[in-house]
């Protein structure tokens, strides 16, 4: 996503994440219902960037959003395990971890 803005539109997130506005909205409604609703056209920019990265990596879907709402600790545990598996896969392929993932 481009320059820092006070908010990110669902269309911005969808474009950056390679998905549709509908998929972004569904995931947000499942995970963070207070962020999308009547009269809300943007969400916080940093949240938008995180969502776009998750969509781009094919790691976010409506069911993930539901899990985030119901048991965020389980999602965090799974994400940490998946990150470690990805590091090991990169190592196995003789590649270094991308600098962007260090954030």
C-alpha positions as CSV (number, residue, x, y, z in Angstrom):
1,X,0.0,0.0,0.0
2,X,1.3,3.4,-0.9
3,X,2.0,6.4,1.4
4,X,1.0,6.4,5.0
5,X,-2.6,7.5,5.4
6,X,-4.9,7.8,8.4
7,X,-7.0,5.0,7.1
8,X,-7.1,2.2,4.5
9,X,-10.2,1.5,2.4
10,X,-11.4,-2.1,1.9
11,X,-10.7,-1.5,-1.8
12,X,-7.1,-0.5,-1.0
13,X,-6.6,-3.6,1.1
14,X,-8.2,-5.8,-1.6
15,X,-5.9,-4.4,-4.3
16,X,-2.8,-4.7,-2.2
17,X,-3.7,-8.2,-1.1
18,X,-4.7,-9.5,-4.5
19,X,-8.3,-10.3,-3.3
20,X,-11.7,-8.9,-3.6
21,X,-13.4,-6.2,-1.5
22,X,-16.0,-8.8,-0.5
23,X,-13.3,-11.2,0.8
24,X,-11.7,-8.4,2.8
25,X,-15.1,-7.3,4.2
26,X,-16.1,-10.9,5.2
27,X,-12.8,-11.5,7.0
28,X,-13.0,-8.2,8.8
29,X,-16.6,-8.7,9.8
30,X,-15.6,-12.2,11.2
31,X,-12.6,-11.0,13.1
32,X,-13.2,-7.3,13.9
33,X,-16.8,-6.5,13.5
34,X,-16.4,-3.1,15.1
35,X,-14.0,-2.0,12.4
36,X,-16.5,-2.4,9.6
37,X,-20.0,-1.1,9.8
38,X,-22.5,1.5,8.9
39,X,-20.7,4.8,8.2
40,X,-17.2,3.3,8.4
41,X,-15.3,3.5,5.1
42,X,-11.8,3.0,6.3
43,X,-9.9,1.1,8.9
44,X,-6.6,2.0,10.6
45,X,-3.8,2.1,8.0
46,X,-1.5,-0.2,9.9
47,X,-4.3,-2.8,10.3
48,X,-4.9,-2.5,6.5
49,X,-1.3,-3.2,5.7
50,X,-1.3,-6.3,7.9
51,X,-4.5,-7.6,6.3
52,X,-3.2,-7.0,2.8
53,X,0.0,-8.9,3.6
54,X,-2.1,-11.8,5.1
55,X,-4.3,-11.9,2.0
56,X,-1.3,-11.7,-0.3
57,X,0.3,-14.7,1.4
58,X,-3.0,-16.6,1.1
59,X,-3.1,-16.8,4.9
60,X,-6.4,-15.1,5.6
61,X,-9.9,-16.2,4.9
62,X,-13.3,-15.8,6.5
63,X,-12.7,-18.8,8.7
64,X,-9.4,-17.3,9.9
65,X,-11.3,-14.2,10.9
66,X,-13.8,-16.3,12.9
67,X,-10.9,-18.0,14.7
68,X,-9.3,-14.6,15.4
69,X,-12.5,-13.5,17.1
70,X,-13.1,-16.8,19.0
71,X,-9.6,-17.8,20.0
72,X,-6.8,-15.3,19.0
73,X,-4.3,-17.1,21.2
74,X,-4.7,-20.3,19.2
75,X,-4.3,-18.3,15.9
76,X,-1.1,-16.7,17.3
77,X,0.3,-20.1,18.3
78,X,-0.5,-21.5,14.8
79,X,1.0,-18.4,13.1
80,X,4.3,-18.7,15.1
81,X,4.5,-22.4,14.3
82,X,3.8,-21.7,10.6
83,X,6.5,-18.9,10.6
84,X,9.0,-21.4,12.0
85,X,8.1,-24.0,9.4
86,X,8.5,-21.4,6.7
87,X,12.0,-20.4,8.0
88,X,13.0,-24.1,8.0
89,X,11.7,-24.5,4.5
90,X,13.7,-21.5,3.3
91,X,16.8,-22.9,5.1
92,X,16.2,-26.3,3.5
93,X,16.1,-24.6,0.1
94,X,19.3,-22.7,0.9
95,X,17.5,-19.3,1.0
96,X,17.7,-16.6,3.6
97,X,14.7,-15.2,5.4
98,X,13.3,-12.2,3.5
99,X,14.2,-8.9,5.3
100,X,10.5,-7.8,5.2
101,X,9.5,-10.7,7.4
102,X,11.7,-9.5,10.3
103,X,9.2,-6.8,11.1
